[in-house]
Amino acid sequence: MSPPAQEYPKQYFAASALAATMCYPLWRSAAIGQSGFDMATMSVGRLTVPRTLTPMVYGFLPPYKGMVATVVGMTWARAAIFWLSDYGREIMRSYGYSDASATVLPPLLVSTVVQVVNQPIVRSTVTLQDPKYNLPNVMASMRQIYSTHGIKGLWHGTSAAVLKTVPKYCTAIVVKDWMEEFLQQPDPASSTYETDRLWRSAIKSGAAGVAGAALTNPLDVIRNEQFKTHLGLRATVQSLWNDMGIRFATRGIGKNMIAVALPVGCTIFFTDAFIQWSQDGTLSGPKRE
């Protein structure tokens, strides 16, 4: 059984911050690849980078425009979603709600609110990666969006973002909780008990991250295309379908599987690890009797 979430908010926040920082280049590569930005030919040393690999290479090269805003936005968003979902499940169970309701409803509500609040940061940081604008920072990106499309422009693409984010986190959390119940608990008497706990968490985290990412790639493509074209949801889907057919659903899927599955999985794993170390006294935190 998982430890009470209410005792470990700092561990959730620290895990989210670490995962967001580590995975920023992957997010950047996926955002560029899914948005279909026109990228100039790149060379590394004397080698010309193939166009299919340009977004991935570009994402890892400085300058890292919008990194602070992106990391801060991802940190508070994921920390809020995972901590409030776990805490909310505990509260709902204490009031007699079914396991299904207690598992699904908290991430459904929290991830919806978080996505709407976070949308201007998401919108501006993705736009910032478009080479055609040559914007220096997130504030400049926000000003450009506001001057061109008004205040509504900052929330453009929210519908696709919510349709993508909510199922992603609901799926990840449902899989995480199911794996927590399904996987055998390590033997406390074993000499490798602490390592076994981490391996168990790694399996659970990996499954949750992959499951969440696999379902939402088409909506990632739609959202990022909206950022690029400023079209509405229906017009964006129609445009993508006319240009690519059903193949649009898989545009950038390889990068997205890494850029989404890895940070979500890492957030879950780091949270488990930080809580485990807190319980063992390695980190400051409440001790379990």
KESELO-499846 format. One record per residue (C-alpha): residue in three letters; x, y, z. Coordinates in steps of 0.2 Angstrom, whole numbers, plus 5000, padded with zeros to 4 digits. Each point is the difference from the previous one (the first is absolute). Last residue first. Example, Ala and Ser with C-alpha at 12.3 -4.5 7.8 and 13.67 -1.06 7.14 Angstrom:
// residues 2
<pt residuo="ser" u="5068" v="4995" w="5036"/>
<pt residuo="ala" u="4994" v="4983" w="5003"/>
This chain:
// residues 289
<pt residuo="glu" u="5034" v="5018" w="5064"/>
<pt residuo="arg" u="5002" v="5010" w="4984"/>
<pt residuo="lys" u="5011" v="5016" w="5002"/>
<pt residuo="pro" u="4994" v="5016" w="4993"/>
<pt residuo="gly" u="5012" v="5009" w="4988"/>
<pt residuo="ser" u="5018" v="5005" w="4999"/>
<pt residuo="leu" u="5010" v="4989" w="4987"/>
<pt residuo="thr" u="5010" v="4985" w="5004"/>
<pt residuo="gly" u="4989" v="4996" w="5015"/>
<pt residuo="asp" u="4993" v="4983" w="4993"/>
<pt residuo="gln" u="4983" v="5008" w="4998"/>
<pt residuo="ser" u="5007" v="5015" w="4992"/>
<pt residuo="trp" u="5010" v="4989" w="4988"/>
<pt residuo="gln" u="4984" v="4990" w="4995"/>
<pt residuo="ile" u="4990" v="5016" w="4998"/>
<pt residuo="phe" u="5014" v="5007" w="4988"/>
<pt residuo="ala" u="5001" v="4984" w="4991"/>
<pt residuo="asp" u="4981" v="4998" w="4997"/>
<pt residuo="thr" u="4999" v="5018" w="4994"/>
<pt residuo="phe" u="5015" v="4998" w="4989"/>
<pt residuo="phe" u="4991" v="4985" w="4992"/>
<pt residuo="ile" u="4984" v="5009" w="4997"/>
<pt residuo="thr" u="5008" v="5015" w="4993"/>
<pt residuo="cys" u="5012" v="4990" w="4990"/>
<pt residuo="gly" u="4985" v="4990" w="4992"/>
<pt residuo="val" u="4992" v="5017" w="4995"/>
<pt residuo="pro" u="5016" v="5007" w="4994"/>
<pt residuo="leu" u="5004" v="4985" w="4990"/>
<pt residuo="ala" u="4983" v="4996" w="4992"/>
<pt residuo="val" u="4998" v="5018" w="4994"/>
<pt residuo="ala" u="5016" v="5004" w="4991"/>
<pt residuo="ile" u="5004" v="4982" w="4996"/>
<pt residuo="met" u="4984" v="4995" w="4993"/>
<pt residuo="asn" u="4998" v="5017" w="4992"/>
<pt residuo="lys" u="5017" v="4999" w="4991"/>
<pt residuo="gly" u="4994" v="4984" w="4992"/>
<pt residuo="ile" u="4983" v="5006" w="4997"/>
<pt residuo="gly" u="5006" v="5016" w="4990"/>
<pt residuo="arg" u="4986" v="4998" w="4988"/>
<pt residuo="thr" u="4990" v="4984" w="5004"/>
<pt residuo="ala" u="4982" v="5007" w="5000"/>
<pt residuo="phe" u="5004" v="5011" w="4984"/>
<pt residuo="arg" u="5002" v="4983" w="4991"/>
<pt residuo="ile" u="4981" v="4999" w="4999"/>
<pt residuo="gly" u="5000" v="5011" w="4985"/>
<pt residuo="met" u="5015" v="5011" w="4998"/>
<pt residuo="asp" u="4995" v="5017" w="4993"/>
<pt residuo="asn" u="4982" v="4998" w="4999"/>
<pt residuo="trp" u="4999" v="4992" w="5017"/>
<pt residuo="leu" u="5011" v="5013" w="5008"/>
<pt residuo="ser" u="4989" v="5014" w="4993"/>
<pt residuo="gln" u="4984" v="4992" w="5005"/>
<pt residuo="val" u="5007" v="4998" w="5018"/>
<pt residuo="thr" u="5006" v="5018" w="5001"/>
<pt residuo="ala" u="4983" v="5006" w="4993"/>
<pt residuo="arg" u="4991" v="4990" w="5014"/>
<pt residuo="leu" u="5011" v="5006" w="5014"/>
<pt residuo="gly" u="5001" v="5019" w="4994"/>
<pt residuo="leu" u="5014" v="5007" w="4990"/>
<pt residuo="his" u="5015" v="5010" w="5007"/>
<pt residuo="thr" u="5011" v="4991" w="4988"/>
<pt residuo="lys" u="5016" v="4996" w="5011"/>
<pt residuo="phe" u="4991" v="4999" w="5017"/>
<pt residuo="gln" u="4986" v="4990" w="4992"/>
<pt residuo="glu" u="5013" v="4988" w="4992"/>
<pt residuo="asn" u="5007" v="4998" w="5018"/>
<pt residuo="arg" u="4982" v="4995" w="5007"/>
<pt residuo="ile" u="4996" v="4988" w="4985"/>
<pt residuo="val" u="5017" v="4991" w="5001"/>
<pt residuo="asp" u="4998" v="4998" w="5019"/>
<pt residuo="leu" u="4983" v="4994" w="4997"/>
<pt residuo="pro" u="5006" v="4987" w="4988"/>
<pt residuo="asn" u="5014" v="4994" w="5013"/>
<pt residuo="thr" u="4988" v="4997" w="5015"/>
<pt residuo="leu" u="4997" v="4982" w="5002"/>
<pt residuo="ala" u="5018" v="4994" w="4999"/>
<pt residuo="ala" u="5006" v="5013" w="5013"/>
<pt residuo="gly" u="4989" v="4995" w="5014"/>
<pt residuo="ala" u="5004" v="4981" w="4998"/>
<pt residuo="val" u="5018" v="5003" w="4998"/>
<pt residuo="gly" u="5002" v="5010" w="5016"/>
<pt residuo="ala" u="4989" v="4988" w="5011"/>
<pt residuo="ala" u="5010" v="4985" w="4994"/>
<pt residuo="gly" u="5017" v="5008" w="5003"/>
<pt residuo="ser" u="4994" v="5006" w="5018"/>
<pt residuo="lys" u="4994" v="4983" w="5005"/>
<pt residuo="ile" u="5016" v="4991" w="4994"/>
<pt residuo="ala" u="5011" v="5014" w="5008"/>
<pt residuo="ser" u="4991" v="4999" w="5016"/>
<pt residuo="arg" u="5003" v="4981" w="5001"/>
<pt residuo="trp" u="5018" v="5003" w="4996"/>
<pt residuo="leu" u="5001" v="5013" w="5014"/>
<pt residuo="arg" u="4992" v="4989" w="5013"/>
<pt residuo="asp" u="5012" v="4986" w="4995"/>
<pt residuo="thr" u="5014" v="5011" w="5003"/>
<pt residuo="glu" u="4994" v="5003" w="5018"/>
<pt residuo="tyr" u="4997" v="4982" w="5003"/>
<pt residuo="thr" u="5016" v="4993" w="4993"/>
<pt residuo="ser" u="5005" v="4991" w="5017"/>
<pt residuo="ser" u="4983" v="4993" w="5000"/>
<pt residuo="ala" u="4990" v="5000" w="5016"/>
<pt residuo="pro" u="4988" v="5014" w="4994"/>
<pt residuo="asp" u="4995" v="4989" w="4986"/>
<pt residuo="pro" u="4995" v="5010" w="4985"/>
<pt residuo="gln" u="4982" v="5003" w="4997"/>
<pt residuo="gln" u="4992" v="4991" w="4985"/>
<pt residuo="leu" u="4994" v="5011" w="4986"/>
<pt residuo="phe" u="4981" v="5001" w="4998"/>
<pt residuo="glu" u="4995" v="5013" w="5013"/>
<pt residuo="glu" u="5013" v="5013" w="4995"/>
<pt residuo="met" u="4998" v="4995" w="4982"/>
<pt residuo="trp" u="4982" v="5004" w="5001"/>
<pt residuo="asp" u="5004" v="5017" w="5008"/>
<pt residuo="lys" u="5013" v="5004" w="4987"/>
<pt residuo="val" u="4988" v="4994" w="4985"/>
<pt residuo="val" u="4986" v="5011" w="5007"/>
<pt residuo="ile" u="5012" v="5015" w="5002"/>
<pt residuo="ala" u="5008" v="4999" w="4983"/>
<pt residuo="thr" u="4983" v="4998" w="4992"/>
<pt residuo="cys" u="4992" v="5015" w="5009"/>
<pt residuo="tyr" u="5016" v="5010" w="4997"/>
<pt residuo="lys" u="4999" v="4997" w="4981"/>
<pt residuo="pro" u="4981" v="5000" w="4999"/>
<pt residuo="val" u="5001" v="5018" w="5008"/>
<pt residuo="thr" u="5014" v="5007" w="4990"/>
<pt residuo="lys" u="4995" v="4996" w="4982"/>
<pt residuo="leu" u="4982" v="5005" w="5001"/>
<pt residuo="val" u="5005" v="5015" w="5011"/>
<pt residuo="ala" u="5013" v="5005" w="4987"/>
<pt residuo="ala" u="4988" v="4998" w="4986"/>
<pt residuo="ser" u="4988" v="5012" w="5008"/>
<pt residuo="thr" u="5013" v="5012" w="5006"/>
<pt residuo="gly" u="5007" v="5003" w="4982"/>
<pt residuo="his" u="4999" v="5019" w="5002"/>
<pt residuo="trp" u="5001" v="5005" w="5018"/>
<pt residuo="leu" u="5013" v="5013" w="4997"/>
<pt residuo="gly" u="4991" v="5005" w="4984"/>
<pt residuo="lys" u="4985" v="5005" w="5010"/>
<pt residuo="ile" u="5009" v="5015" w="5007"/>
<pt residuo="gly" u="5002" v="5007" w="4983"/>
<pt residuo="his" u="5005" v="4991" w="4984"/>
<pt residuo="thr" u="5015" v="5010" w="4993"/>
<pt residuo="ser" u="5005" v="5012" w="5014"/>
<pt residuo="tyr" u="4996" v="4986" w="5013"/>
<pt residuo="ile" u="5010" v="4987" w="4991"/>
<pt residuo="gln" u="5015" v="5011" w="4997"/>
<pt residuo="arg" u="4999" v="5006" w="5018"/>
<pt residuo="met" u="5000" v="4982" w="5007"/>
<pt residuo="ser" u="5015" v="4996" w="4989"/>
<pt residuo="ala" u="5009" v="5015" w="5006"/>
<pt residuo="met" u="4997" v="4995" w="5018"/>
<pt residuo="val" u="5006" v="4982" w="4996"/>
<pt residuo="asn" u="5017" v="5005" w="4993"/>
<pt residuo="pro" u="5010" v="5006" w="4985"/>
<pt residuo="leu" u="4987" v="4998" w="4986"/>
<pt residuo="asn" u="5007" v="4995" w="4983"/>
<pt residuo="tyr" u="4982" v="4999" w="4993"/>
<pt residuo="lys" u="5004" v="4988" w="4985"/>
<pt residuo="pro" u="5011" v="4989" w="5011"/>
<pt residuo="asp" u="4985" v="4993" w="5009"/>
<pt residuo="gln" u="5006" v="4995" w="5018"/>
<pt residuo="leu" u="4992" v="5015" w="5008"/>
<pt residuo="thr" u="4983" v="4994" w="4994"/>
<pt residuo="val" u="5001" v="4985" w="5011"/>
<pt residuo="thr" u="5005" v="5010" w="5015"/>
<pt residuo="ser" u="4986" v="5013" w="4997"/>
<pt residuo="arg" u="4986" v="4987" w="4999"/>
<pt residuo="val" u="5006" v="4989" w="5014"/>
<pt residuo="ile" u="5002" v="5016" w="5011"/>
<pt residuo="pro" u="4983" v="5007" w="4995"/>
<pt residuo="gln" u="4992" v="4982" w="5003"/>
<pt residuo="asn" u="5006" v="4998" w="5018"/>
<pt residuo="val" u="4983" v="5005" w="5008"/>
<pt residuo="val" u="4990" v="4990" w="4988"/>
<pt residuo="gln" u="5011" v="4985" w="5001"/>
<pt residuo="val" u="5000" v="5000" w="5019"/>
<pt residuo="val" u="4981" v="5001" w="5001"/>
<pt residuo="thr" u="4998" v="4985" w="4988"/>
<pt residuo="ser" u="5014" v="4990" w="5009"/>
<pt residuo="val" u="4992" v="5003" w="5017"/>
<pt residuo="leu" u="4982" v="4995" w="4995"/>
<pt residuo="leu" u="5005" v="4984" w="4991"/>
<pt residuo="pro" u="5014" v="4996" w="5011"/>
<pt residuo="pro" u="4988" v="5000" w="5015"/>
<pt residuo="leu" u="4986" v="4991" w="4991"/>
<pt residuo="val" u="5009" v="4984" w="4994"/>
<pt residuo="thr" u="5007" v="4992" w="5015"/>
<pt residuo="ala" u="4987" v="5004" w="5013"/>
<pt residuo="ser" u="4986" v="4996" w="4988"/>
<pt residuo="ala" u="5008" v="4983" w="4996"/>
<pt residuo="asp" u="5004" v="4996" w="5018"/>
<pt residuo="ser" u="4982" v="5003" w="5005"/>
<pt residuo="tyr" u="4996" v="5015" w="5011"/>
<pt residuo="gly" u="4999" v="4996" w="5019"/>
<pt residuo="tyr" u="5005" v="5017" w="5007"/>
<pt residuo="ser" u="5017" v="4994" w="5005"/>
<pt residuo="arg" u="5002" v="4994" w="4982"/>
<pt residuo="met" u="4996" v="5017" w="4993"/>
<pt residuo="ile" u="5013" v="5008" w="5012"/>
<pt residuo="glu" u="5014" v="4987" w="4995"/>
<pt residuo="arg" u="4996" v="5003" w="4981"/>
<pt residuo="gly" u="5001" v="5018" w="5002"/>
<pt residuo="tyr" u="5017" v="4999" w="5008"/>
<pt residuo="asp" u="5006" v="4989" w="4985"/>
<pt residuo="ser" u="4992" v="5012" w="4987"/>
<pt residuo="leu" u="5006" v="5015" w="5010"/>
<pt residuo="trp" u="5018" v="4994" w="5000"/>
<pt residuo="phe" u="5000" v="4994" w="4982"/>
<pt residuo="ile" u="4991" v="5015" w="4992"/>
<pt residuo="ala" u="5008" v="5013" w="5011"/>
<pt residuo="ala" u="5018" v="4994" w="4998"/>
<pt residuo="arg" u="4997" v="4998" w="4981"/>
<pt residuo="ala" u="4994" v="5018" w="4998"/>
<pt residuo="trp" u="5012" v="5008" w="5012"/>
<pt residuo="thr" u="5015" v="4992" w="4992"/>
<pt residuo="met" u="4994" v="5001" w="4982"/>
<pt residuo="gly" u="4997" v="5019" w="5001"/>
<pt residuo="val" u="5016" v="5003" w="5009"/>
<pt residuo="val" u="5010" v="4990" w="4988"/>
<pt residuo="thr" u="4992" v="5008" w="4985"/>
<pt residuo="ala" u="5002" v="5018" w="5007"/>
<pt residuo="val" u="5019" v="4996" w="5004"/>
<pt residuo="met" u="5003" v="4992" w="4983"/>
<pt residuo="gly" u="4992" v="5014" w="4990"/>
<pt residuo="lys" u="5014" v="5000" w="4987"/>
<pt residuo="tyr" u="5013" v="4987" w="5003"/>
<pt residuo="pro" u="5014" v="5008" w="4989"/>
<pt residuo="pro" u="5007" v="4987" w="4998"/>
<pt residuo="leu" u="4999" v="4983" w="4992"/>
<pt residuo="phe" u="4990" v="4985" w="5006"/>
<pt residuo="gly" u="4983" v="5005" w="4991"/>
<pt residuo="tyr" u="5009" v="5004" w="4984"/>
<pt residuo="val" u="5007" v="4982" w="4999"/>
<pt residuo="met" u="4983" v="4992" w="5003"/>
<pt residuo="pro" u="4991" v="5013" w="4988"/>
<pt residuo="thr" u="5013" v="4997" w="4986"/>
<pt residuo="leu" u="4999" v="4981" w="5000"/>
<pt residuo="thr" u="4988" v="4998" w="4986"/>
<pt residuo="arg" u="5009" v="5014" w="4991"/>
<pt residuo="pro" u="5016" v="4990" w="4999"/>
<pt residuo="val" u="5014" v="5010" w="5010"/>
<pt residuo="thr" u="5014" v="5005" w="4989"/>
<pt residuo="leu" u="5017" v="4994" w="5006"/>
<pt residuo="arg" u="5016" v="5011" w="5000"/>
<pt residuo="gly" u="4998" v="5006" w="5018"/>
<pt residuo="val" u="4982" v="4998" w="5004"/>
<pt residuo="ser" u="4990" v="5008" w="4985"/>
<pt residuo="met" u="4982" v="5005" w="5000"/>
<pt residuo="thr" u="4989" v="5004" w="4985"/>
<pt residuo="ala" u="4987" v="5013" w="5005"/>
<pt residuo="met" u="4984" v="4994" w="5009"/>
<pt residuo="asp" u="4983" v="5003" w="4995"/>
<pt residuo="phe" u="4989" v="4996" w="5015"/>
<pt residuo="gly" u="4990" v="4984" w="4999"/>
<pt residuo="ser" u="4992" v="5003" w="5017"/>
<pt residuo="gln" u="5002" v="4982" w="5004"/>
<pt residuo="gly" u="5019" v="5000" w="4997"/>
<pt residuo="ile" u="5003" v="5017" w="5008"/>
<pt residuo="ala" u="4990" v="4995" w="5016"/>
<pt residuo="ala" u="5008" v="4983" w="5001"/>
<pt residuo="ser" u="5018" v="5007" w="4999"/>
<pt residuo="arg" u="4996" v="5013" w="5013"/>
<pt residuo="trp" u="4992" v="4987" w="5012"/>
<pt residuo="leu" u="5015" v="4989" w="4998"/>
<pt residuo="pro" u="5012" v="5014" w="5004"/>
<pt residuo="tyr" u="4990" v="5004" w="5016"/>
<pt residuo="cys" u="5001" v="4982" w="5006"/>
<pt residuo="met" u="5013" v="5002" w="5014"/>
<pt residuo="thr" u="4992" v="5016" w="5006"/>
<pt residuo="ala" u="4982" v="4994" w="5000"/>
<pt residuo="ala" u="5005" v="4984" w="5009"/>
<pt residuo="leu" u="5009" v="5009" w="5014"/>
<pt residuo="ala" u="4987" v="5012" w="5003"/>
<pt residuo="ser" u="4986" v="4987" w="5000"/>
<pt residuo="ala" u="5010" v="4990" w="5013"/>
<pt residuo="ala" u="5003" v="5015" w="5011"/>
<pt residuo="phe" u="4982" v="5004" w="4999"/>
<pt residuo="tyr" u="4994" v="4983" w="5005"/>
<pt residuo="gln" u="5013" v="4998" w="5013"/>
<pt residuo="lys" u="4995" v="5017" w="5008"/>
<pt residuo="pro" u="4982" v="4995" w="5000"/>
<pt residuo="tyr" u="5004" v="4984" w="5011"/>
<pt residuo="glu" u="4988" v="4998" w="5015"/>
<pt residuo="gln" u="4984" v="5003" w="4990"/>
<pt residuo="ala" u="5005" v="4986" w="4988"/>
<pt residuo="pro" u="4997" v="4986" w="5013"/>
<pt residuo="pro" u="5012" v="4986" w="4996"/>
<pt residuo="ser" u="4995" v="4988" w="4986"/>
<pt residuo="met" u="4994" v="4983" w="5004"/>
